[in-house]
Amino acid sequence: MWKKKSYFVISLSLLIAFIVWSQMGMFLVHILFGVHIKANFFKFCFSLFKENSFYYFLVIIFLNVVISYSILFTVFKITEQFLILRKFKQRLLVSRNDELTTLIRKKFKRVKQGILIVTDAQPLAFTVGYRQPLIVLSSGLIQLLDTDELEAVVEHEYFHQKNYDSLKIFILQLISHAFWFVPLTKWCYKNYKIISELLADEYAIKKMGTELGLSTALLKLIKNRITVNSAPVLVHFSNEAVNYRLQQLVDPQRTIPLRLDTTTAAVSIYVLVMLLGMILVTVT
């Protein structure tokens, strides 16, 4: 159930991004190169007003600001994440505990998987990285949890690692911020973060054969929750969807609704219908 929902929210967000970028691209081609386009959402907006009127210029300025913001924000966030991630990994390597890293990799048979243990009194457990995600655990976490709890955390994070959740979450976050005028993108971003945690919990429980280790580990880490400052997009073990996860652990058979409010749906559908309609008119 959760896997299908994860595919749905990712596909929906990417579809919205494709539609909006297509319309923006056509508008920019029209403005910069004078290419005639049969129909374009942004062109249609200022065509509603009398040419050379105050409102005509006001709409043009507004649309140009929206498009410029989306483009510049996207470029800025990608560059920022690249720089922050590189700096963050350097900090992790400085704190690397080679002895514990080797021990944990052998103990949980993860020699070929990227697991890094850092020396830190705080109980840390997260997955970081986009091209080659890395599971990061702290010495404080190892001291806090027993063997079964630690294994459950490793399995949970391994799901995020093999599923490239840090990359997916960053892309959805980027889309939701760049296309703020389509509220549905924010809904997709927030819900995927919840769904990815529920899927990782399901995977860990299946591998462990019981939810006990995961439950006690989660409760311990909730009490010791910390915030990592100046960090790239991370997939934390205990920072997302805690209430949903506890509900699933207590009653796995109960359906957890991830509702979409009426206003968000209405505004998003209206904008998307307009954008998609313009694309179809242009193609035909």
N, C-alpha and C positions, 0 to 999 in steps of 0.2 A: 504493500500500500504506500509506504513512505517513499520507496524508490520511484514509483510512478509519479508521485507528486513532485519529487525532486526534478525529474525530467521535464515535467510540465512547467514549473516555475522558471527553470533555466531556459527552456525553449521559448516561453512567452517573453521573457526579458530580452533575449537575443533577437526575437522577431520584431519587437518594438524598436530596438536599436537599429536594426536593418532598415525598417520603414522610415524612421526619422532621419537617419544618415542619408538615405536615398533622396529624400526630399531636400535636405540641406545641400547635398552635393549638386542636385539639379539647379537649385536656386543660385548657388555660387558660380556654376558654369554659365548661367544666364547673365549674372551681374558682371563677371570678370571678362567673359569672351563674347557676350552678346548673342549666344546661341538661343534660338527660339524654342521655347518649350510649350507644348500644348496646354498643359495644366500643372500647376505647382502650388502647394498649400501656402507657402510664404508669399508667392507672387499673387495668389488669389486674395490674401488678406489685405494688401494695400491697394488692390484693384477695386475694392469695395468703396474706396473714398475718391472724391474728386481729385484729379491730378493737379499737383502743385498747391493743393490746399494745406492748411496747417495740420489737419489730422492725417493727411496723406504722408507728409514728411515725418510726423510723429510715429506713425506705424512703421515706416521704413526704418527709422532709428531704433525703435524697439526690437524689430525682428533682427536687425543686424547685430544688436547687442546680445540677443538670445543665441544666435548662431555663433558669434565670436566667443561668447562665454562657454558654450558647449565644446567648441574646438580647443580653446586655450586651456580650459579646465582639464580636458582629457589628456592633452599633451603634458600639462604640468603635473598631474597626479601620477602618470606613468613614470615620468622622470623622477619625481619625488620618491616614489616607491622603490625604484631601482637604487637610488642613492642611499635611502634609509635601510633597505635590506642588506646592501653591501656593508654598511657601517655596523649594522646590528649583528651580522654574522662574524665580523671581526671581533666584536665584543664577546660573543659566545666562545670563539676560539681561544681568546685570552683566558677565559674562565674554565676551559675544558679540563675535565678530570679524566685523564687517560686510563688510569687504573679502574675506576668505576665504569667507564665506557666499555672497556674490554670485558669486564665481569658481567655487566647487564646484557651485552650482546650475546655472550655465550650462554648465560643462564636462561634466556628466553629464545634462544636459537634465532637471533636476528643479526647474524654476522654480516649478511649481504645487504640488509636494510640500513638506511641511514639513521642511526640513533646516536645522540650526543648527550653525555652527562656533564653538567657544569657544576662547579663548586659554588653553591649558594644556599644560605640557611632557609630561604623562603621555599615553600613547596611549589615548584613550577612544573607544569606539564602542558606542552603545546606543540603544534606542528607549524613550521615556518618554511617559506620558499615556494617558488612557482614552478620552475623547470625541474628541479630535483628536491622535492620537499624533505625536510629534516625533522625528525622527532627529537625534541629537547626535553630532558628531564633534569631535575636538580638533585643535589646530594641531600637537601632538606626533605624532598619528596620521598626519597628512598628510606630515610630514617623514619619518616612519619607513617608509611604504609607497610603492611605485612606483605608476604610473598604473593598471595592471591589477589590482594588489592592492587599491587604494583603491576601484576600481569594483566589485570583487567584494564588498567590505564594504558599500558603498552598496546594492547589489542585495539582499544578505542582509538588511540592516536594513529595506529597503523592503518586503520580504515581511512582516516582523513588523508594520510600520506599517499596511499595507493589510489585514492579517489581524487587527488589534486584539489582538495576542498579550499585550501588557501588561495589558489589561483581563481577558482570559480567564484568564491566570495568577493575577491577583489574586483573581478570583472562586473559582477552584479552591483557592487557598491559604486563602481565607476559609472555604470549606466544610470543608476538611480539618482546620482548627484548631477550628472551632465544633462539628463533629461528630466529635470524636476517638474516640468510642466505636464508630464504623463505620470500621475501618482501611482499607477499600477507598478511601475518599475521599483518603487520603494517597497511596495508590498512583496514583490518577488524577492528582493534582497533580504528583507527581514525574515520572511518565511523560509528561505533556503537555509539561513543560519540555524533556524530551529530544526528543520528537517534533517540537515546534515548531522546534527548532534544525536537525534533520535535514531538515525540509521547507524551511526557509529556505536551507540549503546547496544542496539540489536545485534550488531556484528560481534561485539565483545562478549555479550551474554551467550551467543551461539557457540563461540570458541571456548568459553569457560565452562559451559554446561549449566551454569547457575548465575543468577543475578546478584548473589550475596556479595561477592568481592567488589563488583562495580558500585553497588549501593553504598557500602561502607566507605569506599574510597571517595565517592562523590560527597557524602556527608562530611567527611573529614576535611576535604578541600573547600567546601562551602564555608566552613568555620575559619579557614585560613586563606580566604580569597585575597589576591593581590592584583595590582594594576601595573603593567609594564609600560613605562613612559617612553616616548620617542621610538616606538617600535613599528615595523611594517604590519601588514595584515596577518594576524596570527589566528590559529584555531585553538583556543584554550579548552582545557578539559572541563573546567567548572565555571566558565564565564557566560555561557549562552544557554538560554532555554531551560534553566534549572527547574522551574515549576513544571514544565511539560515533561521533562525527563523523570522527575520524581513521580509524577502521575503515571507515566508509562511503566515504571518499575513496580509501583504498588498494584496497578491494574492493567496488565499488558493487553487485555482484550477490549478495553474501553477505547472508543473512538475519540481522538482529540481533534476538535474542529479548529481549523485555521481560517477564520472568517475574513471576508473582504467587505468593508463597509460600502454602503450604497453610493455615497458621494465620490469616493475613489473610483469605483467601477464606472459610474456615469460619466465623469470627466474624462477618464482614460478612453472609454469606448468612443466617445464623441470625437476626441482628438485623433484617435487611430483610424476611425472610419473616414474622416476628412483626409488624412494623410494617405491612407491606402487607396481611397477613391481617386486621388490626384495621380498616383502612380499608375493605376490601371488605365486612366484616360490618356496619360502620356504614352504608355506602351501601345495602346490600340490606335 
